Amino acid sequence: MNSSSDREHLDHLAEDWAYLVEHSGPRVRGWAERHPVLAGCEGPLAVLERIAEQPDATLAALLAEDAAGCPLAGRVVLQTMLPKLRRMARRDPSAGIDDYLAQLWLVIRRYPLDRRPRRIAANLALDTLKAVRAERHQQLVPVAEPELERLLPPVLEAADELTARRLIRAARRLGLIDRATGALLATVYAEGCSGAAAAERHHANPGAVRQRCHVAVRRMRAHAAELAEIA
C-alpha cells in the first residue's frame, strides 16, 4: 500500500536514523567490546556493513543486545530490514508500512534466537508478514471506553513524567502509529475529549475510534521502554 502517511513514516524514520548515526558511537563501541563480530564498529553505519558481511552472527549480537534492554540494537535491525519491509508494504493492498514496522518491532523483541540462529533476516521478514496477515484477519472486538481509558496508564507510567503528546510523537518516530492515529490519540489522551467528541472531530463512528485507539495503545504498551527512552 502506498500513501502519504507511508511517506511520512519513512521520512520520520530517516530523520531518526540520521540522529542515531550521529550520536550512537559510544553505545556501538560498547557492543563491539561484548561481541567479537562487531569488533572495529564505531557506529551504526559500520554495523550495517557488518550485517552485509556476516548476517546471522551480527544480527544475533544485535538481537541479544535488544533483549538485554538496548532498543538501539533493535532499531539497527529494523534499519537493515527496512528495504524488505517497504517492498512487502508496496505489494500489500490492505496494510501500510506502519503496520509492517509495528509488527517487526514485536517480532524483533520476541525472536527466539536460541531456537532459530540461522537465516535470521529471512525469519524476521516471514514472521512479520505472518503477523501482519494475522492482525488483518483478527476479529475486532469492540472495547468499552472505560476499559480503553485504563489501557494507556501503564505506558505513561513507564515513561514517568512524559506528556501524552511526547509519547505519541515517539510512537510515530518508531513507526508504531501513523499520523492519523497519532492525531486521534492526541484528541483522546492529550486533550481529554470523549470518544463521541473524538469521533465527530475525526469523522468516524465511536466504535471505530475505540477500536483504533485500542490497537494503537496495544502496540505502544509492547514498546513502553523504547517510547520512554526516545520521547
Secondary structure, DSSP 8 states (H G I E B T S, - for coil): ---HHHHHHHHHHHHHHHHHHHH-HHHHHHHHHH-GGGTT--SHHHHHHHHHHSHHHHHHHHHHHHHTT-HHHHHHHHHHHHHHHHHHHHH-SS--HHHHHHHHHHHHHH--TTT--SSHHHHHHHHHHHHHHHHHHS------HHHHHTTSHHHHHHTTT--HHHHHHHHHHTTSS-HHHHHHHIIIIIS---HHHHHHHTTS-HHHHHHHHHHHHHHHHHTHHHHHHH-
